[in-house]
Amino acid sequence: MEIMMKEICKAFASNKVLKDAGFSLKTGEIHALMGENGAGKSTLMKILTGVYTKDAGTILVDGKEVCYKSAKEAEKAGVVFIHQELNVLFDLTVEENMFLGKEIKNRFGVCDKSRMQKEAKTVLERLGVKIDPRQRMNELSVGQQQMVEIAKALMADAQVIIMDEPTAALTQSETHVLFDVVKSLREKGVSIVYISHRMEEIFELCDRITILRDGTYVGTKNIKDTDMNDVVKMMIGREIGERYPARDVPIGAPVLEVQHLTCPGTFEDVSFAVRAGEVLGVSGLMGAGRTEIMQAIFGNMPHVTGHILLNGTEIQNTDPQAAIKNGIGFITEDRKVEGLMLEESITKNISLANLNRISKHSVLSKEQEQNLVKRGIDELHIRCSSAEQTCGSLSGGNQQKVIFAKWMFTEPKVLILDEPTRGVDIGAKKEIYMLINTLAAQGVAIIMVSSELPEVLGMSDRIMVVHEGHVTGTLSKEEANQENIMILATGGNLNE
């Protein structure tokens, strides 16, 4: 199936999201669609699949003009969109999810479960994944759930599959499986539109790349004819320089010390320290217990034993409020669920965490609130129409900057960052890295959990590696490389 989208325009009220955007797709290719957050990538694909209606422009499929009225109509035509937030029902089985709305029934009108299970198993085996169709979706890893979504697309006889940030929550091994599946689909003539912010993946997997900037088509290139710097320049309109900005900060005394922290069944005997001005990277495979250790430090895990010291004095973080009071901030992994109130304004999101700074005798000072929020918008370069814009309408990178502003003004002694750049474009990533460096220069002790090895290596002074709830080693900058991290992350020993 060949697709051509030309001069596509789309506006939501006065906000012009797409202005003469375009995209073309050949049969049996993996085509990357890239751009900064808010560039219009997902909107363009939603127009293709009938989720949104275009205001102007032309869509041609195999030379014929089309305009799908719904995602179901697009799916019937062979175009399937696998969204970043997977469309699965967790309480149902794999087979029930795969056949939802397309159930096979016997002559009595009753669902033929054995036949559906058999067909589901056949499709999953075609993908080379071992998943029991009788398993409930909530028993599967995110990577396995992703494979079920691809299997659903194949059952719909998809000729085009659009994947939006498919590896955002996958482990390295799950990513490798996904890549093998995507490559095998290409060999069978299926076309893949691959939306991702991860440059390494694009250059490893894709055939061509199309760039959007501010809702406008910038250009299309063969992957073999371009490089990372060229792509970045097309995306943001300028050179970005070093991906990981250099940090020359004197590292001081230990600020946070964790001793023998244990949560039965989750992690055990975790001990480490992080110093003033230091960025301690935390690496490990998904499910290793990294996030749970951070949640325990922040007072958000039950049944935890051990000791937490702040500047040499033991503290009791009985709940997150106590942790905040003790000077610990936490930028969580899921900004949309735990980090922000999406329906509320930038003003409310920043000021609620800083009421003690902008209130006197429990009375809020509107002037101080406006000054604080303006400072956050200016210093962190938050792109918005006004301070009253809702956070849900901001791009991912700007949402993350609002969270940084919120915590920055609480003046934390320790700041925990859990996947701080997940789903954020390369331009916003660079700005977040510079923010991290600024906070470190102010003497904040920073713990950064990340699944992206280049990010951990590029930003950390030391790297602590976690495997199945145990710290398997801490590497200095000189010792740290991808091989050593992976040996420790899989339970190996560097001395062997």
Secondary structure, DSSP 8 states (H G I E B T S, - for coil): --EEEEEEEEEETTEEEEEEEEEEE-TT-EEEEE-STTSSHHHHHHHHTTSS--SEEEEEETTEE---SSHHHHHHTTEEEE-SS----TTSBHHHHHTTT---B-TTS-B-HHHHHHHHHHHHHHTT----TTSBGGGS-HHHHHHHHHHHHHHTT-SEEEEESTTTT--HHHHHHHHHHHHHHHHTT-EEEEE-S-HHHHHHH-SEEEEEETTEEEEEEEGGG--HHHHHHHHHSS----SS--------SEEEEEEEEEETTTEEEEEEEEETT-EEEEE--TTSSHHHHHHHHTT-SSS-EEEEEETTEEE---SHHHHHHTTEEEE-S-IIIII--TTSBHHHHHHHTTHHHHEETTEE-HHHHHHHHHHHHHHTT---S-TTSBGGGS-HHHHHHHHHHHHHTT--SEEEEESTTTT--HHHHHHHHHHHHHHHHTT-EEEEE-S-HHHHHHH-SEEEEEETTEEEEEEETTT--HHHHHHHHTT--TT-
